[in-house]
Amino acid sequence: MQDQTILDQLIQTVTEAAEYKQALCIRGGGSKDFYGNPQALQPPALNTATWQGIVDYEPSELVITARAGTPLAELEKLLHDHGQMLAFEPPCFNTSATLGGCVAAGLSGPRRAYTGAVRDYVLGIGLLDGQGRTLSFGGRVMKNVAGYDVSRLMTGAMGTLGVLLEVSLKVLPKPAVERTLCIQTNMPQAIGIMRRCAAEPLPVSATCFHENQLYVRLSGAESAVHTAHARLGGDEIKDKGSCEENFWKSVRDHTHPFFQQGKSNGKSLWRLSIQSTTPPLSLPGEQLIEWGGALRWLVTDEDTDAAKIRNLASGAGGHATLFHGNKTATPVFHPLSPALLKIHQRLKQQFDPAGILNPQRLYAEF
């Protein structure tokens, strides 16, 4: 009965907001409040954190279904206890992070380039649209669909198209063995090694380059990991409990000192998603590279030319996002082409005709 009351309250809040065209700020645990464009007037919050709980989990089926307010830490612990994991390694910027926020933000961690992104593991979703209607899409098995794959469409939409209520995710078994190598090298050579890792059948599950050190995580059977170590060389990071796991966790959750710099006054943290084969980018500041070269993090001064950063990202076949910094002066997300913008606006009109759900969180135009 209590669950139904919570759901009814969510539906009523959205329905009334649509009637009076009152904007709503969809919020789970608040761990990603910083992410996205700031709003001139802070709208009332629609809090989904109380709508939580595991709906269905059968480990042998490698699928878990949970409500959007379920703490990410709780879900990951349950999977860990059964020898399984979320393969896209979602970042947990604090302990209040929720499953709904994870999917809505669409952010993936160090394993993303080798096992897939969030959207690759979303099988189905339940949501509230901008008119207060409860809708379900997808299911608990992967199917081919015609038209929009709405389950994936909601991934990374930042709540602008609907309030996530429930998510079904594919999960994977944890690898039998993991080993992290540290190779002393410079940036051009590191990018070359990462390209080699992608071209050869090596059990690589994460890469990270920073301050002339390339970290390569190997995951899989003991024999495959041992062979890959012999081919790549480098020093193994010892003491898995306190060193190796903590390193990748610090990269995933942005507790690494590099990311902390990007939160300082007068500094900006940029996230550049580009072609992995791109040579080192000539930009002022400090860089950290992940995903085999496809993700370049940049800490730079706030007065660094944003247009230059975005032009370089576009020229490298990608885009640049202002993760931390002065977001009143610079739009957070890379500008859309006119054709893509029109598609986004049409989708917004279909799912949220009154424009009440997280308006302008993604783009000023909707």
Solvent accessible surface area in square Angstrom, and as a share of the most:
residue,aa,sasa,rsa
1,M,195,0.87
2,Q,139,0.62
3,D,64,0.33
4,Q,90,0.40
5,T,61,0.36
6,I,26,0.13
7,L,30,0.15
8,D,68,0.35
9,Q,104,0.46
10,L,10,0.05
11,I,46,0.23
12,Q,105,0.47
13,T,51,0.29
14,V,0,0.00
15,T,60,0.35
16,E,79,0.36
17,A,5,0.04
18,A,20,0.15
19,E,122,0.55
20,Y,163,0.62
21,K,148,0.63
22,Q,81,0.36
23,A,27,0.21
24,L,6,0.03
25,C,15,0.09
26,I,28,0.14
27,R,86,0.31
28,G,17,0.16
29,G,22,0.21
30,G,17,0.17
31,S,10,0.06
32,K,21,0.09
33,D,80,0.41
34,F,60,0.25
35,Y,11,0.04
36,G,4,0.04
37,N,22,0.11
38,P,69,0.43
39,Q,37,0.17
40,A,105,0.82
41,L,156,0.78
42,Q,133,0.59
43,P,13,0.08
44,P,72,0.45
45,A,62,0.48
46,L,6,0.03
47,N,69,0.36
48,T,9,0.05
49,A,28,0.22
50,T,88,0.51
51,W,22,0.08
52,Q,78,0.35
53,G,23,0.23
54,I,60,0.30
55,V,65,0.37
56,D,55,0.28
57,Y,38,0.14
58,E,78,0.35
59,P,35,0.22
60,S,95,0.62
61,E,112,0.50
62,L,53,0.27
63,V,17,0.10
64,I,1,0.01
65,T,1,0.00
66,A,0,0.00
67,R,49,0.18
68,A,2,0.01
69,G,1,0.01
70,T,0,0.00
71,P,37,0.23
72,L,0,0.00
73,A,56,0.44
74,E,81,0.36
75,L,0,0.00
76,E,40,0.18
77,K,129,0.55
78,L,49,0.25
79,L,0,0.00
80,H,111,0.49
81,D,87,0.45
82,H,90,0.40
83,G,37,0.36
84,Q,15,0.07
85,M,26,0.12
86,L,5,0.02
87,A,0,0.00
88,F,0,0.00
89,E,23,0.10
90,P,1,0.00
91,P,7,0.05
92,C,21,0.13
93,F,42,0.18
94,N,72,0.37
95,T,127,0.74
96,S,46,0.30
97,A,2,0.01
98,T,8,0.05
99,L,1,0.01
100,G,9,0.09
101,G,25,0.24
102,C,2,0.01
103,V,0,0.00
104,A,19,0.15
105,A,10,0.07
106,G,25,0.24
107,L,10,0.05
108,S,14,0.09
109,G,5,0.05
110,P,2,0.01
111,R,15,0.06
112,R,80,0.29
113,A,45,0.35
114,Y,63,0.24
115,T,46,0.27
116,G,15,0.14
117,A,11,0.09
118,V,1,0.00
119,R,103,0.38
120,D,56,0.29
121,Y,13,0.05
122,V,2,0.01
123,L,12,0.06
124,G,5,0.05
125,I,8,0.04
126,G,11,0.10
127,L,0,0.00
128,L,0,0.00
129,D,0,0.00
130,G,0,0.00
131,Q,78,0.35
132,G,9,0.08
133,R,121,0.44
134,T,73,0.43
135,L,50,0.25
136,S,98,0.63
137,F,57,0.24
138,G,64,0.61
139,G,24,0.23
140,R,107,0.39
141,V,91,0.52
142,M,97,0.43
143,K,135,0.57
144,N,159,0.82
145,V,87,0.50
146,A,101,0.79
147,G,75,0.73
148,Y,139,0.53
149,D,56,0.29
150,V,16,0.09
151,S,3,0.02
152,R,72,0.26
153,L,48,0.24
154,M,5,0.02
155,T,4,0.03
156,G,25,0.24
157,A,10,0.08
158,M,12,0.05
159,G,9,0.09
160,T,2,0.01
161,L,13,0.06
162,G,2,0.02
163,V,0,0.00
164,L,14,0.07
165,L,14,0.07
166,E,54,0.24
167,V,0,0.00
168,S,7,0.04
169,L,1,0.00
170,K,80,0.34
171,V,0,0.00
172,L,45,0.22
173,P,78,0.49
174,K,84,0.36
175,P,38,0.24
176,A,93,0.72
177,V,36,0.21
178,E,38,0.17
179,R,32,0.12
180,T,0,0.00
181,L,0,0.00
182,C,19,0.11
183,I,23,0.12
184,Q,124,0.55
185,T,17,0.10
186,N,65,0.33
187,M,41,0.18
188,P,80,0.50
189,Q,105,0.47
190,A,0,0.00
191,I,7,0.04
192,G,37,0.35
193,I,37,0.19
194,M,1,0.00
195,R,126,0.46
196,R,91,0.33
197,C,5,0.03
198,A,82,0.64
199,A,89,0.69
200,E,48,0.22
201,P,128,0.80
202,L,21,0.10
203,P,33,0.20
204,V,13,0.07
205,S,6,0.04
206,A,0,0.00
207,T,0,0.00
208,C,1,0.01
209,F,6,0.03
210,H,18,0.08
211,E,121,0.54
212,N,88,0.45
213,Q,57,0.25
214,L,0,0.00
215,Y,30,0.12
216,V,0,0.00
217,R,9,0.03
218,L,0,0.00
219,S,18,0.12
220,G,20,0.20
221,A,58,0.45
222,E,91,0.41
223,S,80,0.51
224,A,41,0.32
225,V,0,0.00
226,H,112,0.50
227,T,73,0.42
228,A,1,0.01
229,H,37,0.17
230,A,81,0.63
231,R,112,0.41
232,L,20,0.10
233,G,29,0.28
234,G,36,0.35
235,D,104,0.54
236,E,58,0.26
237,I,27,0.13
238,K,141,0.60
239,D,95,0.49
240,K,96,0.41
241,G,57,0.55
242,S,65,0.42
243,C,58,0.34
244,E,7,0.03
245,E,93,0.42
246,N,81,0.42
247,F,29,0.12
248,W,10,0.03
249,K,114,0.48
250,S,20,0.13
251,V,2,0.01
252,R,36,0.13
253,D,8,0.04
254,H,9,0.04
255,T,85,0.49
256,H,25,0.11
257,P,96,0.60
258,F,1,0.00
259,F,0,0.00
260,Q,78,0.35
261,Q,68,0.30
262,G,1,0.01
263,K,98,0.42
264,S,53,0.34
265,N,156,0.80
266,G,41,0.40
267,K,73,0.31
268,S,5,0.03
269,L,0,0.00
270,W,8,0.03
271,R,27,0.10
272,L,1,0.00
273,S,26,0.17
274,I,12,0.06
275,Q,106,0.47
276,S,42,0.27
277,T,72,0.42
278,T,17,0.10
279,P,93,0.58
280,P,53,0.33
281,L,18,0.09
282,S,93,0.60
283,L,19,0.10
284,P,69,0.43
285,G,57,0.55
286,E,52,0.23
287,Q,19,0.09
288,L,0,0.00
289,I,0,0.00
290,E,6,0.03
291,W,18,0.06
292,G,8,0.08
293,G,0,0.00
294,A,23,0.18
295,L,3,0.01
296,R,1,0.01
297,W,9,0.03
298,L,2,0.01
299,V,5,0.03
300,T,3,0.02
301,D,70,0.36
302,E,73,0.33
303,D,130,0.67
304,T,24,0.14
305,D,82,0.42
306,A,23,0.18
307,A,59,0.46
308,K,92,0.39
309,I,0,0.00
310,R,20,0.07
311,N,104,0.53
312,L,60,0.30
313,A,0,0.00
314,S,59,0.38
315,G,73,0.71
316,A,11,0.09
317,G,53,0.51
318,G,20,0.19
319,H,78,0.35
320,A,0,0.00
321,T,5,0.03
322,L,4,0.02
323,F,1,0.01
324,H,27,0.12
325,G,29,0.28
326,N,66,0.34
327,K,29,0.12
328,T,121,0.70
329,A,77,0.60
330,T,24,0.14
331,P,80,0.50
332,V,0,0.00
333,F,22,0.09
334,H,34,0.15
335,P,86,0.54
336,L,44,0.22
337,S,53,0.34
338,P,114,0.72
339,A,71,0.55
340,L,89,0.44
341,L,37,0.18
342,K,109,0.46
343,I,78,0.40
344,H,55,0.25
345,Q,72,0.32
346,R,153,0.56
347,L,13,0.06
348,K,13,0.06
349,Q,105,0.47
350,Q,131,0.58
351,F,23,0.09
352,D,1,0.01
353,P,56,0.35
354,A,30,0.23
355,G,31,0.30
356,I,1,0.01
357,L,0,0.00
358,N,5,0.02
359,P,27,0.17
360,Q,82,0.36
361,R,31,0.11
362,L,17,0.09
363,Y,31,0.12
364,A,75,0.58
365,E,96,0.43
366,F,24,0.10
